[in-house]
Amino acid sequence: MYVLCFLTAGRWEHRGYKCGHGGEPVNVSTDESPGWEQYFGFERPYENQADAIEAAIETVRREGYLAMEGPCGTGKTMAALTAAAFLLRETDRFENVVIATPVKQQRQQFIEDLRTINRGLDEPLSGVSLVGKSDLCPYGREGVFPDDTSVQTRCEELRETTADLVREDDSGGHRGDSGGSTAVDSSTTTPETDPEPAAIIEGTTDDAEQWWDTDRARSLVETARQDQAASDDEPLRTAGATAPYGTAQPATPAEFTDSESTPLYCPFEADWYARDTGSPVGFEQGVDHVLSTDDFLPAAVEAGTCPHRVMSVLLENAEIVVGNYNHLFDSQTRHLTESILDERTLVIVDEAHRLEERVRDLLSETMGRVTLKQAQQDLQTLLERARQHPDNKELIESHLADHDVPYEAVEQAHQFYGEAIQWLDEYVETELTDRFERYGTGFIDEALPDETLELELREPDSDERDAFTVWAEEQAGYTGDFFRTLGAVGSAVEDTLSQQGINRDCVCTATGVRFSQWWQRDHTEFFREITLEPTDLDYRNPEYPWFNAYNASLVMYNCIPSEQVRDILGEFGGGILMSATLEPISIFETVSGLESLSTRTSTDDDGAKRRVDRRSYELQFPAANRESWVVDVMPFTARNRGQPTSDNHNETRERYAYVAREIARSHGNILLSYPNYAEAKWAAGRLRKEVDKPVVLDSSSSHEETQRLKEQFFSGEHAVLVTSTRGTLTEGVDYAGEKLHTCAVFGVPLVNIGSPRVQAVRHAYGDRFGTDNAFTYALTIPAVRQVRQAIGRVLRGPDERGVRVLVGERYLPDRPRSVAPFFAAQEQREFSRLTPEFLGSQFTQFWNTE
């Protein structure tokens, strides 16, 4: 059985009641037991938590989806897991549960709560958490691969080589065999050497489907083990474990090849085949039957098996799988979980307020110039082979014909890619020349900005065709029929190259499919543009100087992913979408696709309608322990405040500087959130001159740097942390206990409305939901949810005291362009108006009152 869960905001622990429920416990009667208590991880649930569990069971058992908002203390994580466990074990509706979250800390919370549940069960629920390949590859983790290749690319190359080495030939023999006999002496394994690899969890491949030779794989493993045993070099060590192999990938033994080539292979991969694609790691090796990376990674390394392959076996056999949004919505990642996702899967989507933003990025398509060049080279490789001899061409034409692809179609596609690259180069050159006066003067570093640039291919607020499509159809003469064939041409070329014995990492199929989508997809829903990403290449290109500054890509940006989300959720058996900040839930249902999921009919091509229910819970911590204020000052808009420079002393900035100073001087640790990092930097600069507390400035930086800064803020004396409301420190971080006393948000953190993408998103929302709703749905409500996430960092338990502050008149209900209606009803009731001059006295009064 499996359970699919997705993480949302907030964490909850009953022990110590950190982020727990502040109300009275519900005494669940055993005489009228609903049956789910046995899966609840603690002695008794709290009122909202019990209601959430029962609502989830009632909705999901009828193939529905529950949209749930619950602030810190609701116990969303445990509630979702309890409902999922009950439905998994006590009904015949579901085979698994999958959990996806965009926040690593939330993933850990699900793991901890699942372990808590298991400690009370005679038959624990088997669980595993998923991570990316780069976090698991032993060689990649230790920096063994060349600097000029990614872990993903190098792993795939080694996997392909290893698969070729263990593959049986059509006659039942092996590559490099003579007469079909085994070319490898597998008798080298002796009692003094390691035993034959065995699997605790067996692979799922049937004997009839097995294409590899297990003995051959064992021989490769033994070769690598013996090489390390005979070497004076240290073995590979990672994740606190020692592998049975060296740090260098071994070369293919001579008896495995009939040529002089001895390519490198991966012994970890070979070991997986030696175990018949099973896992040497079982769920009993995890803490309370739940395997995190900390559990299965070192165990796999010590066994000598690929940790990523081990994870793939575990997820096939787990009842509960904890992953991220990519495992559901990203076609590039979903291949890992595809086999466990179907109508018998229960999904839990956490941090669901981020669903639009995250899925929008995942469902967008990018074709880099390098990829276009590689696709062209794929086709050129085949054409060059055909031109070498008439017999070659005849054979190639025959292979292509098997795919219903004529040779001339390959020639035309090759020509198209070349012309498309030329068009891209010239378009970028023209745009940069028009936009930047100094471009072309020879001072490339000074002429062009060191940041990502967007070159729109149509007006963002129109539905017209993009410039590339217009060129392709009207000037180059490529029709829709041609675009639709590019994927098939690419597939035929890749297969024919393989038949010709040409080992090449092809991209022409995927690129062809994307160009087909480029031509077919709607011009409102998908915004076409060119993006230029900064690069540090050290060569000089005199024809197009921008080559030295940027990598160019053609992009189809998904402006409104609601239909795709609806279709994907429609594939599953039901689930829970939850967050601390879903309100207004009705609008969340509209823009996320849930509403259309609930209204479609059985005659629709995309399936029958589903039940969709809502739950919204209030903060249960004692109201006497908190103050909530809206500081009445003019809006902190870009027009009002001007540039964030030290010499800008306009009225708006001076007023906001005064408010920040008064808040920063109040008791305890203070979190100040600004619309962006530039404004945060300005505020920190002022505060360092005006307050006695240490001022810690957050910026857009690495995860490691952010963690260091956070620990600095937590561990020192009372300080002020200044950040962006859209940053990583205002969401998914638990400032429990004495870590935070006040959180203030300055202005409404709208994204850059001048961005072509943002304008295109706004236009698409207007087209789908009405012009009057476009700005509200696309920009305002997501910004308010970010604000609510930020103020949710303070008050993480019923015994904590704290202050929440919203700065700016737009947070007041009676002001122009007010955002107050988009807050939860409880927040609208509790936040009271305050003028800046009373801040100091109100802080003193609150903190002096026990």
C-alpha positions in Angstrom: 0.0 0.0 0.0 1.1 3.6 -0.6 0.2 7.1 0.8 1.0 10.3 -1.2 1.3 13.4 0.9 2.2 17.1 0.0 3.5 19.4 2.7 2.1 22.9 3.5 3.0 25.6 5.9 3.1 25.2 9.6 4.4 22.5 11.9 2.8 20.9 15.0 4.0 18.9 17.9 1.9 17.7 20.8 5.0 17.1 23.0 5.4 20.3 24.9 2.5 21.7 22.8 4.9 23.5 20.6 2.8 24.9 17.7 0.0 22.8 19.3 -3.7 23.5 19.8 -4.6 25.9 22.5 -8.2 24.8 23.1 -9.5 22.0 25.3 -8.8 18.4 24.2 -11.7 16.4 22.7 -12.6 13.4 24.7 -13.2 10.8 22.0 -15.8 8.2 23.2 -14.7 4.7 22.7 -18.3 3.6 22.4 -18.8 5.7 19.3 -15.3 5.5 18.0 -14.9 6.7 14.4 -12.1 4.2 14.0 -9.2 6.6 13.2 -7.9 7.0 16.8 -5.7 3.9 16.5 -3.7 5.8 13.9 -3.5 9.1 15.8 0.0 9.5 17.2 -0.9 11.0 20.6 -3.2 10.4 23.5 -6.0 12.7 22.4 -6.6 15.1 19.5 -7.7 18.7 19.9 -11.0 20.0 18.7 -10.0 21.4 15.3 -7.7 18.5 14.7 -10.4 15.9 15.3 -12.7 17.8 12.9 -10.0 18.0 10.3 -9.4 14.3 10.5 -13.1 13.4 10.1 -13.6 15.9 7.3 -10.7 14.5 5.4 -11.9 10.9 5.8 -15.5 11.9 4.8 -14.3 13.7 1.7 -11.5 11.6 0.4 -13.2 8.2 0.9 -15.7 9.6 -1.8 -12.8 10.3 -4.2 -12.9 14.0 -3.2 -10.5 16.7 -2.3 -10.4 18.7 1.0 -9.0 22.2 0.9 -8.0 23.1 4.4 -6.6 26.2 6.0 -5.2 25.8 9.5 -2.8 28.1 11.3 0.0 26.9 13.6 -1.5 24.8 16.3 -4.2 23.1 14.2 -2.1 19.9 13.8 -2.5 19.7 10.0 0.4 17.3 9.5 -0.8 14.7 12.0 -4.4 15.2 11.0 -3.6 14.5 7.3 -1.5 11.5 8.1 -4.1 10.1 10.5 -6.8 10.3 7.9 -4.6 8.9 5.2 -3.5 6.0 7.4 -7.1 5.2 8.3 -8.2 5.2 4.6 -5.2 3.2 3.6 -5.6 0.5 6.2 -9.4 0.4 6.9 -10.8 0.8 3.4 -10.1 -0.8 0.0 -10.0 2.5 -1.8 -6.3 3.2 -1.7 -3.0 1.4 -2.2 -0.6 4.2 -1.3 -0.2 7.7 0.0 2.2 10.2 -1.5 3.3 13.4 0.2 4.9 16.3 -1.7 6.3 19.5 -0.2 8.4 22.4 -1.5 9.9 22.8 1.9 12.6 20.4 3.3 11.7 21.3 6.9 8.1 20.3 6.3 9.2 17.0 4.8 11.0 16.2 8.0 7.9 17.1 10.0 5.9 14.5 8.1 8.6 11.9 8.7 8.6 12.6 12.4 4.9 12.5 12.7 4.7 9.2 10.7 7.2 7.7 13.1 5.1 8.8 16.0 2.1 7.1 14.5 4.1 3.9 13.9 5.2 3.7 17.5 1.6 3.0 18.4 0.9 0.4 15.7 1.5 -3.4 15.8 2.0 -3.2 12.0 3.9 0.0 11.3 3.3 1.9 8.1 6.3 1.6 5.7 7.5 5.0 4.6 10.3 6.6 2.6 11.3 10.2 1.8 12.6 11.1 -1.7 15.5 13.4 -2.6 17.2 14.2 -5.9 19.9 12.2 -7.5 22.6 14.7 -6.8 22.0 14.3 -3.1 22.4 10.5 -3.4 25.1 9.7 -5.9 28.2 8.7 -3.9 30.6 10.0 -6.6 28.7 13.2 -7.1 28.5 13.9 -3.3 32.3 13.7 -3.0 33.1 15.8 -6.1 34.7 12.9 -8.0 33.1 13.8 -11.3 34.7 16.3 -13.7 33.9 20.0 -13.0 32.5 20.5 -16.5 29.7 17.9 -16.2 26.6 17.7 -14.0 26.0 14.9 -11.6 22.8 14.1 -13.5 24.6 13.9 -16.8 27.5 11.8 -15.6 25.3 9.4 -13.7 23.2 8.8 -16.8 26.4 8.2 -18.9 27.7 5.6 -16.3 24.3 4.0 -16.1 24.1 3.5 -19.9 27.6 2.1 -20.0 26.9 -0.3 -17.1 23.6 -1.4 -18.7 25.4 -2.2 -21.9 28.0 -4.3 -20.0 25.5 -6.4 -18.2 23.1 -6.8 -21.2 22.4 -10.2 -22.6 22.5 -10.5 -26.4 19.7 -11.8 -28.5 21.2 -15.3 -28.7 21.3 -15.6 -24.9 25.1 -14.8 -24.8 26.8 -11.6 -23.9 28.5 -8.8 -25.6 32.1 -9.9 -26.2 31.2 -13.6 -26.1 32.1 -16.2 -28.7 29.5 -18.8 -29.5 27.1 -17.5 -26.9 29.1 -18.8 -23.9 29.6 -16.8 -20.8 32.7 -14.7 -21.3 33.1 -13.9 -17.6 34.4 -16.3 -15.0 32.1 -15.7 -12.1 33.9 -18.2 -9.9 36.1 -15.6 -8.4 33.7 -15.2 -5.4 35.2 -17.3 -2.7 34.4 -17.7 1.0 37.2 -15.2 1.6 35.6 -12.6 -0.6 32.2 -10.9 -0.2 29.1 -13.1 -0.6 26.9 -12.8 -3.7 24.8 -9.6 -3.4 21.3 -10.3 -2.1 18.1 -8.2 -1.9 16.0 -7.6 1.2 13.3 -6.2 -1.1 13.1 -7.9 -4.4 12.8 -6.1 -7.7 9.6 -6.1 -9.6 10.8 -7.3 -13.0 9.4 -10.6 -14.2 11.9 -13.3 -15.4 10.5 -13.0 -18.9 11.3 -9.3 -18.8 14.8 -9.6 -17.5 17.3 -8.4 -20.1 20.5 -8.3 -18.0 22.7 -11.1 -16.9 23.0 -11.3 -13.1 26.3 -13.2 -13.1 27.8 -10.6 -15.5 26.8 -7.9 -13.1 28.2 -9.8 -10.1 31.5 -10.1 -11.9 31.7 -6.3 -12.5 31.0 -5.7 -8.8 33.7 -8.2 -7.8 36.2 -6.6 -10.1 35.6 -3.2 -8.4 35.8 -4.7 -5.0 39.1 -6.5 -5.8 40.5 -3.3 -7.4 39.9 -1.5 -4.1 41.3 -4.3 -2.0 44.5 -4.4 -4.0 44.9 -0.6 -3.9 46.7 1.5 -1.3 44.2 4.3 -1.9 41.4 5.1 0.6 38.0 3.8 -0.3 35.1 6.1 -1.2 33.5 7.5 1.9 30.3 9.6 2.0 27.4 10.2 4.4 29.4 8.7 7.2 29.6 5.4 5.4 32.5 3.5 3.6 31.9 2.0 0.2 33.5 -1.3 -0.9 34.9 0.6 -3.9 37.5 3.2 -4.6 37.0 6.9 -5.3 37.6 6.4 -9.1 35.1 4.6 -11.3 36.6 1.3 -12.4 37.4 0.6 -16.1 35.6 -2.2 -17.9 37.5 -5.6 -17.6 39.0 -6.7 -20.9 36.9 -9.8 -21.1 33.7 -7.7 -21.2 34.5 -6.1 -24.5 35.7 -7.2 -28.0 37.4 -3.9 -28.6 40.3 -2.0 -27.1 37.9 0.4 -25.5 37.5 -0.1 -21.7 35.0 2.6 -20.7 34.4 3.5 -17.0 31.3 2.0 -15.4 29.5 2.4 -12.1 29.9 -0.5 -9.6 27.0 0.8 -7.5 24.8 0.4 -10.6 26.2 -3.0 -11.4 25.5 -4.1 -7.8 21.9 -3.2 -8.3 21.7 -5.5 -11.3 23.6 -8.2 -9.4 20.7 -8.1 -6.9 18.2 -8.4 -9.8 17.2 -4.7 -9.3 16.3 -5.3 -5.6 17.3 -3.3 -2.6 19.7 -4.4 0.2 18.0 -1.9 2.5 14.6 -2.7 4.1 12.1 -0.6 6.0 13.1 -2.3 9.3 16.4 -0.4 9.0 14.6 2.9 9.2 13.6 4.6 12.4 10.1 3.2 13.2 9.9 1.7 9.7 10.4 5.1 8.0 13.5 5.6 5.9 14.9 9.0 5.4 18.0 9.9 3.5 20.0 9.6 6.7 18.9 6.0 6.9 19.0 4.5 3.4 21.9 6.5 2.0 24.7 5.2 4.3 23.2 1.7 4.3 23.2 1.6 0.5 26.7 2.9 0.3 28.0 0.3 2.7 26.2 -2.4 0.7 27.8 -1.1 -2.5 24.4 -0.4 -4.2 23.3 2.8 -6.0 21.4 4.8 -3.3 19.1 6.3 -6.0 18.2 2.8 -7.2 17.6 1.7 -3.6 15.2 4.7 -3.2 13.4 3.7 -6.4 12.8 0.2 -5.1 11.7 1.5 -1.7 9.1 3.9 -3.1 7.6 1.0 -5.1 7.1 -0.9 -1.9 6.3 1.9 0.6 2.9 2.6 1.9 3.7 6.3 2.4 6.0 8.3 0.2 7.2 11.8 1.1 8.4 13.8 -1.9 8.0 17.3 -3.4 5.9 19.0 -6.1 8.3 17.8 -8.8 7.3 14.2 -8.1 3.7 15.0 -9.1 3.8 17.9 -11.6 7.2 17.9 -13.3 7.4 15.5 -16.3 11.2 15.5 -16.0 11.0 14.1 -12.4 7.7 12.2 -12.4 9.2 9.3 -14.3 10.6 8.2 -10.9 7.1 8.0 -9.3 4.9 7.3 -12.3 4.5 3.7 -11.5 2.9 4.4 -8.1 0.6 7.2 -9.1 -2.9 6.2 -10.2 -6.5 6.3 -9.1 -5.7 4.3 -6.0 -3.2 6.9 -4.8 -4.2 9.3 -2.0 -2.3 12.6 -2.3 -1.6 15.2 0.4 -0.4 18.6 -1.0 1.2 20.7 1.7 2.1 24.4 1.3 -0.8 24.5 -1.1 -0.9 28.3 -1.2 2.3 27.9 -3.3 0.7 25.5 -5.8 0.2 28.0 -8.6 3.6 29.6 -8.4 5.5 26.3 -8.2 3.5 24.4 -10.8 3.6 27.4 -13.2 7.4 27.1 -13.2 7.4 23.3 -13.5 5.0 23.2 -16.4 6.8 25.9 -18.4 9.1 24.7 -21.2 12.6 25.9 -21.9 14.8 25.2 -25.0 18.3 26.5 -24.6 20.4 27.5 -27.6 22.9 24.8 -26.6 20.1 22.2 -26.8 19.0 23.5 -30.2 22.5 23.1 -31.4 22.7 19.6 -30.0 19.4 18.6 -31.6 20.7 19.9 -34.9 23.9 17.9 -34.4 21.9 14.7 -33.7 20.4 15.0 -37.1 23.6 16.0 -38.8 25.4 12.9 -37.3 22.8 10.7 -39.1 23.0 12.6 -42.3 26.8 12.5 -42.4 26.7 8.7 -41.9 24.2 8.4 -44.8 26.4 10.5 -47.1 29.5 8.3 -46.5 28.3 5.5 -48.7 25.1 4.7 -50.8 24.7 1.5 -48.8 24.6 3.6 -45.6 21.9 5.8 -46.9 19.8 2.9 -48.1 20.0 1.2 -44.7 19.2 4.5 -42.9 16.3 5.2 -45.2 14.9 1.7 -44.4 15.2 2.3 -40.6 13.5 5.7 -40.9 10.7 4.1 -43.0 9.9 1.8 -40.1 8.9 5.0 -38.3 7.1 6.4 -41.3 9.7 9.2 -41.5 11.2 9.9 -45.0 14.9 10.8 -45.3 13.9 14.2 -46.6 12.1 15.0 -43.4 15.3 14.6 -41.5 17.0 17.0 -43.9 14.3 19.6 -43.5 14.3 19.3 -39.7 18.1 19.8 -39.8 17.7 22.9 -41.9 15.0 24.2 -39.6 17.2 23.9 -36.4 20.0 25.7 -38.2 17.7 28.5 -39.3 16.0 28.7 -35.8 19.4 29.2 -34.2 20.4 31.9 -36.6 17.0 33.6 -36.0 17.6 33.5 -32.3 21.1 34.9 -32.5 20.0 37.8 -34.7 16.9 38.6 -32.7 18.9 38.8 -29.4 21.6 40.9 -31.1 19.0 43.4 -32.4 17.1 43.6 -29.1 20.3 44.2 -27.1 21.5 46.8 -29.5 18.1 48.6 -29.2 18.0 48.4 -25.4 21.6 49.2 -24.4 23.4 52.1 -25.9 26.9 50.9 -25.0 26.3 47.4 -26.4 28.8 46.7 -29.2 31.4 49.1 -28.0 33.7 46.4 -26.8 33.1 46.8 -23.1 30.7 44.0 -22.7 30.8 43.8 -18.9 29.9 47.5 -18.6 27.3 47.5 -21.4 25.1 44.6 -20.2 23.6 44.0 -16.8 24.7 40.9 -14.8 21.1 39.6 -14.3 18.6 37.6 -16.2 16.9 39.4 -19.0 13.5 38.7 -20.6 13.0 39.5 -24.3 9.3 39.1 -24.9 8.3 37.7 -28.3 4.8 39.3 -28.2 3.1 42.1 -26.2 2.3 40.5 -22.8 -1.2 41.9 -22.8 -2.2 40.6 -26.2 -3.2 37.2 -27.7 -1.2 37.7 -30.9 1.3 35.1 -32.2 4.9 35.4 -31.0 7.7 36.7 -33.3 9.3 33.3 -33.7 6.1 31.7 -34.9 5.4 34.6 -37.3 9.0 34.2 -38.7 8.7 30.4 -39.0 5.3 30.5 -40.8 5.4 33.6 -42.9 9.1 34.1 -43.7 10.7 30.6 -43.4 7.7 28.7 -44.7 7.4 26.1 -41.9 3.7 25.1 -41.5 1.9 23.6 -38.6 2.1 20.2 -40.2 5.9 20.5 -40.2 6.0 21.5 -36.5 3.8 18.5 -35.6 6.3 16.1 -37.2 9.4 17.2 -35.4 8.9 14.9 -32.4 8.4 11.9 -34.6 11.4 12.8 -36.7 13.6 13.1 -33.6 12.4 9.7 -32.3 13.2 8.1 -35.6 16.6 9.6 -35.8 17.5 8.5 -32.2 16.4 4.9 -33.0 18.3 4.8 -36.3 21.4 6.2 -34.7 21.2 3.4 -32.1 20.7 0.8 -34.9 23.8 2.2 -36.6 25.8 1.6 -33.4 26.3 5.3 -32.8 26.3 6.0 -29.1 25.1 9.5 -28.7 23.1 11.3 -25.9 20.4 12.7 -28.2 18.0 15.5 -27.5 16.3 15.7 -30.8 13.1 13.9 -29.7 12.5 16.1 -26.7 13.3 19.2 -28.6 11.1 18.2 -31.5 8.2 17.6 -29.1 8.7 21.0 -27.5 8.6 22.8 -30.9 5.4 20.9 -31.7 4.0 22.3 -28.4 5.3 25.7 -29.2 3.2 25.8 -32.4 0.1 24.1 -30.9 -0.3 25.7 -27.5 -2.5 28.7 -26.8 -0.9 32.1 -27.0 -2.7 33.5 -24.0 -2.1 30.6 -21.6 1.6 30.2 -22.7 3.7 33.3 -23.0 6.7 33.0 -25.4 9.9 34.8 -24.7 13.7 34.6 -24.8 15.5 34.5 -21.5 19.2 35.5 -21.2 20.9 33.9 -18.2 24.3 35.4 -17.2 27.3 33.2 -17.9 31.0 33.5 -17.1 32.4 32.0 -20.3 36.0 33.2 -20.9 35.9 33.1 -24.7 35.3 36.0 -27.1 32.8 36.0 -30.0 33.3 38.9 -32.3 30.2 38.3 -34.3 27.7 38.2 -31.4 29.4 39.7 -28.3 26.4 38.8 -26.1 27.6 35.1 -26.3 30.2 36.1 -23.8 27.7 37.4 -21.3 24.5 35.2 -21.6 23.1 31.8 -22.4 19.9 32.2 -24.5 16.8 30.1 -24.3 13.4 30.0 -26.0 10.8 29.8 -23.2 7.1 28.9 -23.1 6.0 30.3 -19.8 2.8 28.7 -18.4 0.8 31.7 -17.2 -2.2 29.9 -15.7 -1.7 26.2 -14.8 -5.2 25.5 -13.4 -6.2 23.1 -16.2 -3.0 21.1 -15.9 -3.3 21.0 -12.1 -7.0 19.9 -12.4 -6.0 17.1 -14.9 -3.2 15.8 -12.7 -5.3 15.8 -9.5 -8.0 14.1 -11.5 -5.7 11.1 -12.0 -5.6 10.3 -8.3 -8.1 8.8 -5.9 -8.5 12.0 -3.8 -6.6 13.9 -1.3 -5.9 16.9 0.9 -4.6 20.3 -0.1 -3.6 22.3 3.0 -1.8 25.4 4.2 -1.8 27.9 7.0 -2.8 30.6 4.4 -5.3 29.3 1.8 -7.9 32.0 2.4 -9.9 33.1 0.4 -10.4 29.4 -0.2 -13.1 30.0 -2.8 -10.5 31.9 -4.9 -7.9 29.2 -4.2 -10.3 26.6 -5.6 -10.9 28.7 -8.7 -7.3 29.4 -9.6 -5.9 26.0 -8.6 -8.3 24.0 -10.8 -10.2 22.4 -7.9 -13.4 24.3 -8.9 -13.4 23.0 -12.4 -12.6 19.5 -11.0 -15.8 19.7 -9.0 -18.0 20.9 -11.9 -17.0 18.8 -14.9 -19.4 16.1 -16.0 -19.0 12.4 -16.7 -19.3 13.2 -20.4 -16.2 15.4 -20.4 -13.1 13.9 -22.0 -11.1 14.5 -18.9 -13.3 12.6 -16.4 -16.2 12.8 -14.0 -16.6 15.6 -11.4 -15.1 15.3 -8.0 -16.4 16.3 -4.6 -14.5 19.3 -3.2 -15.0 20.4 0.5 -13.5 23.2 2.6 -12.3 23.7 6.1 -10.9 26.8 7.6 -9.8 26.9 11.3 -8.8 29.8 13.5 -5.8 30.4 15.7 -6.5 28.8 19.0 -3.8 30.3 21.1 -5.0 32.6 23.9 -5.9 36.1 22.4 -4.5 37.8 25.5 -1.0 36.6 24.5 -0.9 38.6 21.3 -1.3 42.1 19.9 -2.1 42.7 16.2 -1.7 46.2 14.8 -2.0 48.0 11.4 0.2 51.1 11.4 -1.6 53.8 9.5 0.9 55.3 7.1 0.8 56.1 3.4 1.2 53.1 1.1 4.8 51.8 0.6 4.5 51.7 -3.2 7.5 52.1 -5.5 6.1 55.4 -6.7 5.8 56.8 -3.1 9.0 55.5 -1.8 11.4 56.1 -4.7 14.7 54.3 -5.0 16.2 52.6 -1.9 19.3 54.8 -1.7 21.0 56.4 1.3 20.4 59.9 0.0 16.6 59.4 -0.5 14.9 61.1 2.4 11.4 61.6 0.9 8.4 61.7 3.3 7.4 58.1 2.7 10.8 56.7 3.4 11.3 58.9 6.5 7.9 57.8 7.9 8.7 54.1 7.3 12.1 54.5 8.8 10.5 56.0 11.9 8.1 53.0 12.2 10.9 50.5 11.7 13.0 52.2 14.4 10.1 52.1 16.9 9.5 48.4 16.3 13.1 47.5 16.3 13.6 49.1 19.7 10.8 47.0 21.3 11.4 44.0 23.5 13.1 40.8 22.2 13.9 39.5 18.7 12.4 41.4 15.9 11.7 40.2 12.3 11.2 43.0 9.8 10.0 42.0 6.3 10.1 44.3 3.3 8.8 43.9 -0.3 12.2 42.9 -1.7 15.8 42.4 -0.7 16.8 45.9 -2.0 14.4 47.5 0.4 15.6 45.2 3.2 19.1 46.4 2.6 18.1 50.0 2.8 16.2 49.4 6.1 19.1 47.5 7.6 21.5 50.4 6.7 19.3 52.9 8.5 18.6 50.7 11.6 22.3 50.0 12.2 22.8 53.8 12.7 19.6 54.3 14.8 19.2 51.3 17.2 21.4 49.6 19.8 20.5 46.1 18.9 22.5 44.0 16.4 20.9 44.2 12.9 21.2 41.0 10.8 20.5 41.4 7.1 19.3 38.6 5.0 19.9 38.5 1.2 19.3 36.2 -1.7 22.0 33.6 -1.0 22.7 29.9 -0.7 20.8 27.7 1.7 24.0 27.2 3.8 24.4 31.0 4.2 20.8 31.5 5.1 21.1 28.7 7.8 24.2 30.4 9.2 22.4 33.7 9.4 19.4 32.2 11.0 21.5 30.5 13.7 23.2 33.8 14.3 19.9 35.5 14.9 18.6 32.7 17.2 21.7 32.2 19.3 22.9 35.7 20.0 21.5 38.5 22.2 18.2 40.1 21.2 18.5 41.4 17.6 16.7 42.6 14.5 16.5 40.4 11.4 15.7 42.3 8.2 14.6 40.3 5.1 12.3 40.1 2.1 8.7 39.0 2.6 9.2 36.8 -0.4 12.3 35.3 1.0 13.0 31.9 2.7 13.0 33.2 6.3 9.4 34.2 6.3 7.9 30.8 5.4 8.5 27.3 6.7 10.8 28.4 9.5 9.8 27.7 13.1 10.6 30.6 15.4 9.4 28.8 18.5 9.8 29.8 22.1 12.0 32.9 22.6 13.3 33.0 19.1 10.9 35.7 17.9 8.8 38.3 19.7 7.6 40.6 17.0 7.1 40.3 13.2 6.4 43.4 11.1 5.6 43.5 7.4 6.2 46.7 5.5 4.0 47.3 2.4 2.3 44.8 0.2 5.0 42.5 -1.4 3.8 42.5 -5.0 6.1 41.0 -7.6 7.6 43.2 -10.2 4.6 44.2 -12.3 6.9 45.5 -15.0 8.1 42.1 -15.8 6.8 40.8 -19.2 6.0 37.4 -17.5 4.0 39.1 -14.8 2.1 41.2 -17.3 1.3 38.1 -19.3 0.1 36.2 -16.2 -2.2 39.1 -15.4 -3.6 39.1 -19.0 -4.2 35.4 -18.9 -6.0 35.6 -15.5 -8.2 38.4 -17.0 -9.0 36.2 -20.0 -9.9 33.2 -17.8 -11.5 34.9 -14.7 -12.5 38.3 -15.9 -10.6 41.6 -16.3 -11.8 42.9 -13.0 -10.4 39.9 -11.1 -7.1 39.7 -13.0 -4.9 41.8 -10.7 -6.5 40.5 -7.5 -6.3 36.8 -8.4 -2.8 36.9 -10.1 -0.9 39.3 -7.9 -2.7 40.7 -4.8 -3.9 37.5 -3.2 -0.6 35.7 -3.6 1.1 38.7 -2.0 -1.3 38.7 0.9 -0.6 35.0 1.5 3.1 35.8 1.7 2.3 38.5 4.3 0.2 36.0 6.3 3.0 33.5 6.2 5.4 36.1 7.5 3.3 37.1 10.5 2.7 33.5 11.2 6.4 33.1 12.2 5.6 34.7 15.6 3.3 32.9 18.1 4.2 29.2 17.7 2.7 27.9 20.9 -0.1 28.6 23.4 2.3 29.9 26.1 4.1 32.3 23.8 3.5 36.0 23.6 4.1 38.2 20.6 3.2 41.1 18.4 2.1 41.1 14.7 2.4 44.4 12.8 1.2 45.3 9.3 2.6 48.6 8.2 0.7 50.6 5.5 -2.8 51.9 5.1 -3.7 49.3 2.4 -4.1 46.9 5.3 -7.0 48.9 6.7 -10.4 48.0 5.4 -11.7 51.4 4.6 -8.8 52.6 2.4 -8.2 52.7 -1.4 -7.0 49.4 -2.8 -7.4 47.8 0.6 -6.2 44.2 0.9 -7.9 43.6 4.2 -10.7 41.5 2.7 -8.2 38.9 1.7 -7.1 38.1 5.2 -8.9 35.4 7.3 -11.9 36.5 9.2 -10.2 36.2 12.6 -7.3 38.3 11.4 -9.7 41.0 10.1 -11.3 41.1 13.6 -8.1 41.2 15.6 -5.9 43.7 13.7 -6.6 47.2 15.0 -5.5 50.6 13.7 -2.5 52.4 15.3 -0.7 55.6 14.4 3.2 55.5 14.4 3.4 57.8 17.4 1.7 55.3 19.7 3.9 52.3 18.8 6.4 52.8 21.6 3.9 53.1 24.4 1.8 50.2 23.1 4.8 47.9 23.0 5.8 48.9 26.5 2.2 48.3 27.8 2.0 44.9 26.2 5.3 43.6 27.3 4.9 45.0 30.8 1.5 43.2 31.2 1.7 39.6 32.4 
